[in-house]
Amino acid sequence: MIPRRDDAAFVGLAWALATAVNVGKAVHVDDAAHLAIAEHILADPLHPMRGMVFWGTHPEPIHALNQPHLFFYVLAGALAISGGSIVVAHLALALTVLPGMAAFHATARHLLRSPIEARVATTLVFLGPGFLPGQNLMCDAPLVSLICVALWALVTAEGERTRSRLVIAGVALGLACLVKYTAIAVLPLFLIDARRDRSRAFPIAIALAFLGAYAAFNLYDYGGVHVLERHPGGVGDFGVLERVGVTFARAALFVLTLGAIAFAPWIVPPSRREWIALASSFVVLVIATRVVAAVGPIEMRDEPWAVTLLRTAFFLSGVLALVRLSRSVELVDRIDVLLASAVVLVSVFVVVLSPFVAVRHALLVLPPLTLLVLRHAAISQTRAISVAIVAAILGLTVATTDRVQAGVYREAGQRYRERSATSGHGWFVGHWGWQWYASRAGLDAYDPGVSVLAPGDVVIRPSWVDAQAFDSRDEACLVVDDETEVPAGATAIARTITSRSGYYAVWQGLPYGPSDEPLARFTTYRVTCFALDRASVQSSSR
């Protein structure tokens, strides 16, 4: 994977741009939980899952969360050497991205016809709206990177390099499994690759050895095997028909989300028949959606036309991606089978087992999908470059908007730090990045049924942040004291978090889009009475 000078320069420039977009961004979404785990690792590195984290209705043990801890050890190391700098943590994440970006570009150079096509492919995957906005301090950027390294090693495992490359692939996917369990879905690639040569199957043993070693560490750490305790996508309490319905709904959301971030299918101009099918389907779906919005769930009432049109366009773009994928696969071609299998395996895993659909889930299929489509397409370089530029501009736009959105909670934390110095005791409701900054502003996390609110206390609750509900007894003692809105301003063009869009959990089928709703709405409640008796709460907690 030694790049030519021009290729190295391109990868370096793309990596620098992706890094610059993310460095210094406020703690956002799941970052707060990941940093809390990293801080616990610093305090007790041999027992990372014995700590507690507040990431739901009540504080719970870290091992109740879904992710393994390899990346959190990386974060812990970054915090240790920097004295807790978030910028250094972002740089640590960037270092995990570089090998994957270089590996993907090398794979594209190996499979595609020209250096321009390889650069287009790298731009579509790493500079588009699927990757740039969602880096943060999340597990998905290093996960995609390791999967790209594994794909490079598998694709180029030929001749004298076969065994060494297969070892690299096994190690890369083994490490990926310890970053996020979604990588387990990719392990069958080794068996698929070995269907004609059984000697190519041995890397799966390497990856499984990583998982086995981690399971043994879990037993030492807290007495359980973490991967075996994960829940089946949040559908365990549903009946058979409900599970089928939920699975179909997730599949539709997955296709829609893929359509919002996959641009490779548009490099191939749709035929006249495809344009007719897309246009007629667009009209039918828009009409059907407007009817449902008028009489259906209250969440869809009065839906803006822009939301309806964009959601429909994203869904049909995802359908086009699947059509292009199906037409690109040659079942007698080893590389085609590997790339197509990677797409199918990850897609099925996400739809069936993930608790929700998010852009970061669909991102995992972008590398193999992009390579597969471009590998078989008759490409006009002018059109390919134009599509790549559009993808990069949209990626930068959405990333900038999301960066501003994250910064709102950092600024609010400072504002409420100053206010709490002159008011009663302060509490906060809500998680994500807001939790990180609110706690550092001197506010205490509200624990329903446990926290004892006193008259004169204030409670701050932001909109559109995952949050615990108020205990009904506390709610009776709360009155709204103030409501502050942060206007959208220039970010209205491509919002990632609103009442109708969710980049990190695709709400109502729109990962990002235009909205003039406020970036956030902070409601301040004043406590007027004692709802809970401190002595009884302390007694029950024992």
C-alpha positions as CSV (number, residue, x, y, z in Angstrom):
1,M,0.0,0.0,0.0
2,I,2.9,2.4,-0.8
3,P,1.2,5.2,-2.7
4,R,2.5,7.2,-5.6
5,R,3.5,10.7,-4.8
6,D,0.4,12.3,-6.4
7,D,-1.9,9.7,-4.7
8,A,-0.2,10.4,-1.3
9,A,-0.7,14.1,-1.8
10,F,-4.4,13.7,-2.6
11,V,-5.0,11.4,0.4
12,G,-3.1,13.8,2.7
13,L,-5.1,16.7,1.5
14,A,-8.4,14.8,1.8
15,W,-7.4,13.7,5.3
16,A,-6.4,17.2,6.3
17,L,-9.8,18.5,5.2
18,A,-11.7,15.9,7.0
19,T,-9.6,16.5,10.1
20,A,-10.0,20.3,10.0
21,V,-13.8,20.0,9.8
22,N,-13.8,18.0,13.0
23,V,-11.0,19.3,15.2
24,G,-12.3,21.7,17.9
25,K,-15.9,20.7,17.4
26,A,-17.9,20.8,20.6
27,V,-18.6,17.5,22.3
28,H,-21.7,16.2,20.5
29,V,-24.2,13.4,20.8
30,D,-22.6,10.1,22.0
31,D,-19.3,11.8,22.6
32,A,-20.2,12.6,26.2
33,A,-20.7,8.9,27.1
34,H,-17.5,7.9,25.3
35,L,-15.6,10.6,27.2
36,A,-17.1,9.5,30.5
37,I,-16.0,5.9,29.8
38,A,-12.5,7.1,28.8
39,E,-12.3,9.1,32.1
40,H,-13.2,5.9,34.0
41,I,-10.6,4.0,32.1
42,L,-8.0,6.5,33.3
43,A,-9.1,5.9,36.9
44,D,-9.4,2.1,36.6
45,P,-7.9,0.8,33.3
46,L,-8.2,-2.9,34.2
47,H,-11.9,-2.6,35.0
48,P,-13.4,-0.3,32.3
49,M,-16.9,-1.6,32.6
50,R,-17.4,-1.4,36.4
51,G,-18.0,2.3,36.4
52,M,-21.3,4.1,36.1
53,V,-22.6,6.3,33.3
54,F,-25.8,8.4,33.1
55,W,-27.1,7.7,29.6
56,G,-30.7,6.9,30.0
57,T,-33.4,7.3,32.7
58,H,-31.0,6.6,35.6
59,P,-27.2,6.0,36.0
60,E,-26.3,2.4,35.0
61,P,-23.2,0.3,34.8
62,I,-21.0,1.0,31.8
63,H,-21.3,-2.7,30.6
64,A,-25.0,-2.0,30.0
65,L,-24.0,0.2,27.0
66,N,-23.5,-1.4,23.5
67,Q,-20.0,-0.7,22.5
68,P,-16.7,-2.5,23.2
69,H,-13.9,-0.4,24.5
70,L,-10.9,-0.4,22.2
71,F,-11.5,3.1,20.8
72,F,-12.3,4.4,24.4
73,Y,-8.8,3.3,25.4
74,V,-7.5,5.4,22.5
75,L,-9.5,8.4,23.8
76,A,-8.3,7.7,27.4
77,G,-4.7,7.8,26.1
78,A,-5.3,11.1,24.3
79,L,-6.9,12.6,27.4
80,A,-4.0,11.4,29.5
81,I,-1.2,13.0,27.4
82,S,-3.1,16.2,26.8
83,G,-4.6,16.9,30.2
84,G,-8.2,16.4,29.0
85,S,-8.0,18.3,25.7
86,I,-10.9,17.6,23.3
87,V,-8.8,18.9,20.4
88,V,-6.2,16.2,21.1
89,A,-8.9,13.6,21.3
90,H,-10.1,14.7,17.9
91,L,-6.6,14.4,16.5
92,A,-6.4,10.9,18.0
93,L,-9.6,10.0,16.1
94,A,-8.1,11.6,12.9
95,L,-5.1,9.3,13.2
96,T,-7.4,6.3,13.2
97,V,-9.0,7.5,10.0
98,L,-5.8,8.0,8.0
99,P,-5.0,4.3,7.4
100,G,-8.5,3.5,6.3
101,M,-8.6,6.5,3.9
102,A,-5.2,5.5,2.4
103,A,-6.3,1.8,2.2
104,F,-9.6,2.7,0.4
105,H,-7.8,4.9,-2.1
106,A,-5.3,2.1,-2.7
107,T,-8.1,-0.3,-3.3
108,A,-9.8,2.1,-5.7
109,R,-6.5,2.5,-7.6
110,H,-6.2,-1.3,-7.8
111,L,-9.8,-1.8,-9.0
112,L,-10.7,1.3,-11.0
113,R,-9.4,2.4,-14.4
114,S,-7.7,5.7,-13.7
115,P,-6.3,7.9,-10.8
116,I,-9.2,10.3,-11.3
117,E,-11.7,7.6,-10.7
118,A,-9.9,6.5,-7.5
119,R,-9.9,10.1,-6.3
120,V,-13.6,10.5,-7.1
121,A,-14.4,7.3,-5.1
122,T,-12.3,8.5,-2.1
123,T,-14.1,11.9,-2.2
124,L,-17.5,10.3,-2.4
125,V,-16.8,8.1,0.7
126,F,-14.7,10.4,3.0
127,L,-15.7,13.9,2.0
128,G,-19.4,13.5,1.6
129,P,-22.3,14.0,4.0
130,G,-22.1,10.4,5.2
131,F,-18.6,10.8,6.8
132,L,-17.6,14.4,7.4
133,P,-20.4,15.5,9.8
134,G,-20.5,12.4,11.9
135,Q,-16.9,12.0,12.9
136,N,-17.1,13.7,16.4
137,L,-15.6,11.2,18.9
138,M,-17.8,8.4,17.8
139,C,-16.8,4.8,17.1
140,D,-17.9,4.8,13.4
141,A,-15.0,6.7,11.9
142,P,-12.4,4.3,13.2
143,L,-14.7,1.4,12.4
144,V,-15.0,2.4,8.8
145,S,-11.3,2.9,8.6
146,L,-10.5,-0.6,9.9
147,I,-13.1,-2.2,7.5
148,C,-11.5,-0.3,4.6
149,V,-8.1,-1.7,5.6
150,A,-9.6,-5.2,5.7
151,L,-11.2,-4.8,2.3
152,W,-7.9,-3.6,0.8
153,A,-6.1,-6.6,2.2
154,L,-8.8,-9.0,1.0
155,V,-9.0,-7.5,-2.5
156,T,-5.2,-7.5,-3.0
157,A,-4.5,-10.9,-1.4
158,E,-3.1,-12.5,-4.5
159,G,0.0,-14.4,-5.5
160,E,3.0,-14.2,-3.1
161,R,1.2,-11.6,-0.9
162,T,-1.9,-13.8,-0.2
163,R,-1.0,-15.0,3.2
164,S,0.4,-11.7,4.6
165,R,-2.6,-9.8,3.3
166,L,-5.1,-12.2,4.7
167,V,-3.3,-11.9,8.1
168,I,-3.7,-8.1,7.9
169,A,-7.4,-8.5,7.0
170,G,-7.9,-10.8,10.0
171,V,-6.2,-8.4,12.4
172,A,-8.0,-5.4,11.0
173,L,-11.5,-7.0,11.4
174,G,-10.5,-8.4,14.8
175,L,-9.7,-4.8,15.9
176,A,-12.8,-3.5,14.2
177,C,-14.9,-6.0,16.3
178,L,-13.4,-4.4,19.4
179,V,-14.3,-0.9,18.2
180,K,-17.9,-1.7,17.4
181,Y,-19.7,-5.1,17.3
182,T,-21.2,-4.2,13.9
183,A,-17.9,-5.4,12.4
184,I,-19.0,-9.0,13.3
185,A,-21.3,-8.8,10.3
186,V,-18.3,-8.6,8.0
187,L,-16.5,-11.7,9.3
188,P,-18.4,-14.1,6.9
189,L,-16.5,-12.4,4.1
190,F,-13.6,-14.7,4.9
191,L,-15.8,-17.8,4.5
192,I,-17.3,-16.4,1.3
193,D,-13.8,-15.7,-0.1
194,A,-12.8,-19.3,0.8
195,R,-15.6,-20.9,-1.2
196,R,-13.1,-22.0,-3.9
197,D,-10.0,-22.1,-1.8
198,R,-10.5,-23.2,1.8
199,S,-7.0,-22.0,2.8
200,R,-8.3,-18.4,2.6
201,A,-10.7,-18.9,5.5
202,F,-8.1,-18.9,8.3
203,P,-8.2,-15.1,9.0
204,I,-11.7,-15.6,10.6
205,A,-9.9,-17.4,13.4
206,I,-7.6,-14.4,13.9
207,A,-10.7,-12.1,14.3
208,L,-12.5,-14.5,16.5
209,A,-9.4,-14.8,18.7
210,F,-9.6,-11.0,19.3
211,L,-13.2,-11.4,20.4
212,G,-12.4,-14.4,22.6
213,A,-9.6,-12.5,24.3
214,Y,-11.9,-9.6,24.9
215,A,-14.6,-11.9,26.3
216,A,-12.0,-13.3,28.7
217,F,-11.1,-9.7,29.7
218,N,-14.8,-9.0,30.3
219,L,-15.0,-12.0,32.6
220,Y,-12.1,-10.6,34.6
221,D,-13.4,-7.1,34.5
222,Y,-17.0,-7.4,35.6
223,G,-18.0,-11.1,35.4
224,G,-19.9,-11.2,32.1
225,V,-19.3,-11.5,28.4
226,H,-20.2,-8.2,26.9
227,V,-21.0,-9.2,23.3
228,L,-23.4,-11.9,24.5
229,E,-25.4,-9.4,26.6
230,R,-26.4,-7.1,23.7
231,H,-30.1,-6.8,23.0
232,P,-31.6,-7.8,19.6
233,G,-32.3,-4.4,18.1
234,G,-34.9,-3.4,20.6
235,V,-37.6,-5.6,19.2
236,G,-37.6,-8.3,21.8
237,D,-40.9,-7.3,23.3
238,F,-42.7,-7.2,20.0
239,G,-44.9,-10.0,18.6
240,V,-44.0,-11.7,15.3
241,L,-46.1,-9.4,13.1
242,E,-44.8,-6.3,14.9
243,R,-41.3,-7.5,14.4
244,V,-41.9,-8.0,10.7
245,G,-43.5,-4.5,10.5
246,V,-40.6,-2.9,12.4
247,T,-38.0,-4.6,10.2
248,F,-39.7,-3.5,7.0
249,A,-39.9,0.1,8.3
250,R,-36.2,0.0,9.2
251,A,-35.4,-1.4,5.8
252,A,-37.2,1.6,4.2
253,L,-35.4,4.0,6.4
254,F,-32.1,2.3,5.6
255,V,-32.7,2.7,1.9
256,L,-33.7,6.3,2.4
257,T,-30.6,7.1,4.5
258,L,-28.3,5.4,2.0
259,G,-29.9,7.6,-0.7
260,A,-29.0,10.7,1.3
261,I,-25.3,9.8,1.4
262,A,-24.5,7.6,-1.7
263,F,-23.6,9.6,-4.8
264,A,-21.8,7.0,-6.8
265,P,-25.1,5.8,-8.5
266,W,-25.6,9.2,-10.0
267,I,-22.3,9.1,-11.8
268,V,-24.0,6.7,-14.2
269,P,-26.7,8.8,-16.0
270,P,-30.1,7.3,-15.6
271,S,-31.6,5.9,-18.8
272,R,-34.8,7.3,-20.3
273,R,-36.7,4.4,-18.8
274,E,-35.2,5.0,-15.3
275,W,-36.0,8.7,-15.4
276,I,-39.6,7.9,-16.2
277,A,-39.8,5.4,-13.4
278,L,-38.1,7.8,-11.0
279,A,-40.4,10.7,-11.9
280,S,-43.6,8.7,-11.8
281,S,-42.6,7.1,-8.5
282,F,-41.8,10.5,-7.1
283,V,-45.2,11.9,-7.9
284,V,-47.0,8.9,-6.4
285,L,-45.0,8.9,-3.2
286,V,-45.3,12.6,-2.7
287,I,-49.1,12.4,-3.0
288,A,-49.3,9.4,-0.7
289,T,-47.1,11.1,1.9
290,R,-49.2,14.2,1.9
291,V,-52.3,12.2,2.4
292,V,-50.7,10.3,5.3
293,A,-49.4,13.6,6.7
294,A,-53.0,15.0,6.7
295,V,-54.7,12.1,8.4
296,G,-51.9,10.0,9.9
297,P,-49.6,10.2,12.9
298,I,-49.6,13.6,14.7
299,E,-45.9,13.9,14.2
300,M,-46.4,14.3,10.5
301,R,-49.2,16.8,10.6
302,D,-48.5,20.1,8.9
303,E,-45.3,18.7,7.4
304,P,-43.5,21.3,5.3
305,W,-43.4,20.5,1.6
306,A,-39.6,20.7,1.6
307,V,-39.5,17.8,4.0
308,T,-41.9,15.6,1.9
309,L,-40.0,16.3,-1.3
310,L,-36.6,15.8,0.1
311,R,-37.6,12.5,1.9
312,T,-39.0,11.2,-1.3
313,A,-35.9,12.2,-3.3
314,F,-33.6,10.5,-0.7
315,F,-35.7,7.3,-0.8
316,L,-35.7,7.0,-4.6
317,S,-32.0,7.8,-4.7
318,G,-31.5,4.8,-2.3
319,V,-33.6,2.6,-4.6
320,L,-31.4,3.7,-7.5
321,A,-28.3,2.8,-5.5
322,L,-29.7,-0.7,-5.0
323,V,-30.5,-1.0,-8.7
324,R,-27.0,0.0,-9.7
325,L,-25.6,-2.4,-7.2
326,S,-27.7,-5.4,-8.5
327,R,-26.6,-4.6,-12.1
328,S,-22.9,-4.3,-11.2
329,V,-22.4,-7.7,-9.6
330,E,-20.9,-10.5,-11.7
331,L,-21.2,-13.7,-9.6
332,V,-18.3,-15.3,-11.3
333,D,-16.0,-12.5,-10.2
334,R,-14.3,-12.9,-6.8
335,I,-14.0,-9.2,-6.1
336,D,-17.6,-8.5,-7.1
337,V,-18.8,-11.2,-4.7
338,L,-16.7,-9.8,-1.9
339,L,-17.9,-6.2,-2.3
340,A,-21.6,-7.1,-2.8
341,S,-21.5,-9.5,0.2
342,A,-20.1,-6.7,2.4
343,V,-23.0,-4.5,1.4
344,V,-25.6,-7.2,2.0
345,L,-24.1,-8.4,5.3
346,V,-23.9,-5.0,6.9
347,S,-27.3,-3.9,5.6
348,V,-29.0,-7.0,7.0
349,F,-27.2,-6.6,10.4
350,V,-28.2,-2.9,10.7
351,V,-31.9,-3.5,9.6
352,V,-32.4,-6.5,11.8
353,L,-30.3,-5.9,14.9
354,S,-29.6,-2.2,15.3
355,P,-32.0,-0.4,17.7
356,F,-32.5,2.3,15.1
357,V,-31.3,3.5,11.7
358,A,-28.7,6.3,11.5
359,V,-26.4,7.8,8.9
360,R,-23.4,6.2,10.6
361,H,-25.0,2.8,10.0
362,A,-25.5,3.3,6.3
363,L,-22.0,4.8,6.0
364,L,-20.6,1.3,6.5
365,V,-21.8,0.1,3.1
366,L,-20.5,3.2,1.2
367,P,-17.0,1.9,0.6
368,P,-17.9,-1.5,-1.1
369,L,-21.0,0.0,-2.8
370,T,-18.9,2.9,-4.3
371,L,-16.2,0.6,-5.5
372,L,-18.6,-1.9,-7.0
373,V,-20.6,0.7,-8.9
374,L,-17.6,2.6,-10.3
375,R,-15.8,-0.6,-11.2
376,H,-18.4,-1.5,-13.8
377,A,-19.7,1.9,-14.9
378,A,-18.8,3.5,-18.2
379,I,-17.8,6.8,-16.6
380,S,-17.5,10.3,-18.0
381,Q,-14.7,11.9,-16.0
382,T,-16.4,15.3,-16.3
383,R,-19.6,13.9,-14.8
384,A,-17.7,11.9,-12.2
385,I,-15.8,14.9,-11.0
386,S,-18.9,17.1,-11.0
387,V,-20.8,14.5,-8.8
388,A,-17.8,14.3,-6.5
389,I,-17.7,18.1,-6.1
390,V,-21.4,18.2,-5.3
391,A,-21.0,15.5,-2.7
392,A,-18.0,17.3,-1.1
393,I,-19.9,20.6,-1.0
394,L,-22.9,19.0,0.6
395,G,-20.6,17.2,3.0
396,L,-19.0,20.4,4.1
397,T,-22.3,22.2,4.3
398,V,-23.9,19.6,6.5
399,A,-20.7,19.2,8.6
400,T,-20.6,23.0,9.2
401,T,-24.2,23.0,10.2
402,D,-23.7,20.2,12.6
403,R,-20.7,21.9,14.1
404,V,-22.7,25.0,14.8
405,Q,-25.5,22.8,16.3
406,A,-22.9,21.1,18.7
407,G,-21.5,24.5,19.7
408,V,-24.9,25.7,20.9
409,Y,-24.7,23.4,23.9
410,R,-21.1,24.5,24.7
411,E,-22.2,28.1,24.7
412,A,-25.3,27.3,26.7
413,G,-23.1,25.6,29.4
414,Q,-21.1,28.8,29.8
415,R,-24.2,30.9,29.9
416,Y,-25.8,28.8,32.6
417,R,-22.6,28.7,34.6
418,E,-22.8,32.4,34.9
419,R,-26.5,32.3,35.7
420,S,-26.1,29.6,38.4
421,A,-23.8,31.9,40.3
422,T,-26.7,34.3,41.0
423,S,-29.7,31.9,41.2
424,G,-30.7,28.8,43.2
425,H,-29.2,25.4,42.9
426,G,-29.1,24.3,39.2
427,W,-30.1,21.0,37.7
428,F,-30.1,19.8,34.1
429,V,-32.2,17.3,32.1
430,G,-30.8,15.7,28.9
431,H,-27.8,13.9,27.6
432,W,-25.6,14.1,24.5
433,G,-23.1,17.0,24.3
434,W,-25.4,19.1,26.5
435,Q,-24.8,16.7,29.4
436,W,-21.0,17.3,29.1
437,Y,-21.2,21.0,29.2
438,A,-24.0,21.3,31.7
439,S,-22.1,19.2,34.2
440,R,-19.0,21.3,33.7
441,A,-21.1,24.4,34.3
442,G,-21.8,23.3,37.8
443,L,-25.3,21.9,37.1
444,D,-26.3,18.5,38.6
445,A,-27.9,15.8,36.5
446,Y,-31.5,15.2,37.3
447,D,-32.3,11.6,38.3
448,P,-36.1,11.0,38.3
449,G,-37.4,9.8,41.6
450,V,-33.9,10.2,43.2
451,S,-32.9,13.8,42.9
452,V,-34.5,16.0,45.6
453,L,-35.5,19.4,44.1
454,A,-35.9,22.2,46.6
455,P,-38.0,25.4,46.3
456,G,-36.0,28.0,44.5
457,D,-33.9,25.5,42.5
458,V,-33.8,25.8,38.7
459,V,-33.9,23.0,36.1
460,I,-32.7,23.5,32.5
461,R,-34.0,21.3,29.7
462,P,-33.1,21.8,26.0
463,S,-35.2,20.6,23.1
464,W,-34.3,17.8,20.6
465,V,-31.8,16.2,23.0
466,D,-32.2,12.6,24.2
467,A,-33.5,13.2,27.8
468,Q,-35.0,11.5,30.8
469,A,-38.6,12.4,31.7
470,F,-39.6,14.3,34.8
471,D,-40.9,12.3,37.7
472,S,-44.6,13.2,37.9
473,R,-44.3,14.4,41.5
474,D,-41.5,16.8,40.5
475,E,-43.4,17.9,37.5
476,A,-46.2,19.2,39.7
477,C,-43.7,21.5,41.4
478,L,-42.2,23.0,38.3
479,V,-43.2,26.3,36.6
480,V,-41.6,27.7,33.4
481,D,-39.4,30.6,34.4
482,D,-37.8,31.3,31.1
483,E,-37.5,30.0,27.5
484,T,-34.6,30.9,25.3
485,E,-34.3,30.1,21.6
486,V,-31.2,30.0,19.5
487,P,-32.2,30.9,15.9
488,A,-31.1,28.8,13.0
489,G,-29.7,31.7,10.9
490,A,-27.5,30.6,8.0
491,T,-27.6,26.9,9.1
492,A,-31.2,26.6,8.1
493,I,-30.2,25.2,4.7
494,A,-29.0,21.7,6.0
495,R,-30.0,20.9,9.5
496,T,-29.0,17.6,11.2
497,I,-31.2,17.8,14.3
498,T,-34.7,19.3,14.3
499,S,-38.1,18.1,15.3
500,R,-38.4,16.4,11.9
501,S,-34.8,15.3,11.1
502,G,-32.2,13.3,12.8
503,Y,-28.7,12.6,11.4
504,Y,-27.8,10.4,14.4
505,A,-31.2,8.6,14.6
506,V,-33.2,9.1,11.4
507,W,-36.5,10.6,12.8
508,Q,-39.4,10.6,10.4
509,G,-37.2,9.6,7.5
510,L,-35.0,12.7,7.1
511,P,-31.3,12.5,8.0
512,Y,-30.7,16.2,7.2
513,G,-32.5,19.0,5.4
514,P,-33.7,22.6,5.4
515,S,-35.5,24.0,8.5
516,D,-35.9,27.4,10.0
517,E,-36.7,25.9,13.5
518,P,-34.5,27.2,16.3
519,L,-31.2,25.4,16.7
520,A,-32.2,24.8,20.3
521,R,-34.8,25.9,22.8
522,F,-33.8,26.0,26.4
523,T,-36.6,25.9,29.0
524,T,-35.8,27.0,32.5
525,Y,-38.1,25.7,35.2
526,R,-38.3,27.1,38.7
527,V,-39.0,24.6,41.6
528,T,-41.9,25.8,43.8
529,C,-42.2,23.1,46.3
530,F,-40.7,19.9,47.8
531,A,-42.0,16.9,45.8
532,L,-39.8,14.2,47.3
533,D,-38.7,13.8,50.9
534,R,-34.9,13.6,51.1
535,A,-34.9,11.0,54.0
536,S,-37.3,8.7,52.1
537,V,-35.3,8.9,48.9
538,Q,-32.1,8.1,50.8
539,S,-33.8,5.2,52.6
540,S,-35.2,3.7,49.4
541,S,-31.8,4.0,47.6
542,R,-30.3,1.8,50.3
